[in-house]
């Protein structure tokens, strides 16, 4: 494994530093917004603008990277990324933070696209699955480390924003000094919604609803934890436990879906996630220990829904279509992620801070119901027609070029499906 990762060490190091900064920034922004007495709608707009920037970036950056090259684009984007936390600290007004969060999402779409397309170019078809696995686990691990850095300063001060800016700047160093040659530009994302719905309505709906849920979690979970009386340190721990729960559960739940079917496992996972969300909403004041336990349960279920839906859709198409399907579903997820924070903010206005998890519970129940309906319409696929489960980060469409399910095998028949699938 060490030999496989040696050519991409600089890339993974840059990605680790970036995501560590993002982990800290993701916890810091809503906590500081609450200190500045932003309304829940103001904070919801921040989340929506961030994911809107991310979605636009997925469509915009491939052409820019093709024009100026990976290294120059990475240097320019890290400079822009460094600017955003510093400007957050300088101007604490809602409308300014909406724009800055949009810029942050736009910039990080490009940064992740550069890293992921470079990982693809530096790896070989036979080892891309292992490179993707290493990248996914690095992503989840360092984000949780970054969250814990919230204890290094006071959210009301300038220092933590400066620390985020330092991490963003440092991320440029490994890639700027690498001797590896830059790869081909990343592919442009496509979203053929009508075709995706014909492939799998359940996967399209599941990815959209997962976007509603996940963006609301990242936008408002720090405020929920603070509303439950947790300290800043324990707020970061609450979120870290949810993320780590999702990281640990991905593989066993994915392997279980290989045997029992994606939709059956998705129904169970969504139902348990809905129950965990309901418990988080209903057990206000239960104490830190109960909240931590529910965070692990919630994260271990909620963060697997998207990958189960992507796996289900990929089981239904020819391998040559896998990247197109996965990229389209990521954009569907992003569309849901733009709407999710505003829906959650409305629930929180009505039901208090616990309304966040009432929002997630309703979304997860809807996923389970749609999956159950589709099971009655389309029978379960035979086991031999299912591809092995693959853990894929929700970053940019470029990451799907690493997905071993997308390796070319044979010519695609008319209509994009294969008799063997």
C-alpha angles and dihedrals in degrees: 000000000000091000091051093051097042095088091051099041094109091049094050090047091052090046091050093052092046094049092045088057090046092051091055093042092050092058096037100053099059093040092052090044089055090049088053088051097243112171121246088253090054090052091044090055089052090057093045093049091050094054092042088056090048092052094047090048091055088059098039109043104061090072093046093049090049090054102047103020134244100281097047091045091049092050092049094047095048088053090054091045091052090054096058102065091044091052090047088060094045099049116031100184123123098235091050091051092049090058094043092051089051090051090048091053092045092050096046092052087061095043094051091044091055093049095045097046089047091051088053093050093047095049132068127238092250095055103033092100091059092045089051090050092051091049093048093049091045089052095053096041100050093044089061090047089052091052090057090057087076085088091064093081147351118290090219092059135072098246101083092050087051090051090054089050091050092052092048091051094047090053090070094060102073094047094043090054099040120119092208114113117242117256132227116296116274118263120260115254120246128197114194095174097179092052092045090054091052089050094051126342089185093056092047093050092043093052092046092050091045087056090052090053104039097047090049090051094053093043101046112018093093089055091047091052092046089049088055089057099256119151121243090260092050091045089059089045091052091055093041092054091052092050094045090048088056092047095051096044098048097084101043093043090046092050090048089054089053088063105032101032131266098257095048092052091042090055092053094042093048092047093051090046089052091051091048091049091049090051091051089051096044102041098064111169093017092136137250097286094056092045092051092050092049090047090058092047093046095047094045089057106030097049093055097057096082095050091046090054093048090048091050093052092047090053088062101053139058115271092247088063095048097094091047092049094046093046091050092050090051089056089048087052089050091052089055090045091058092055098038101077093051092050091048092048090055090051091049091051089055103036104023126244090322088065087084091072093040084059091051092046092054091048092050092048089053090052091051092049094049091048090049091050092050092050088061092050102041119033122231115279117248111260093244091062094057122095118223113271115264127196109228125182118233095237119106136333089255090075091068090067084072092052109110089210087072097057111126117250114157139353115292112247120229109289095030099265132110130220087225091058 
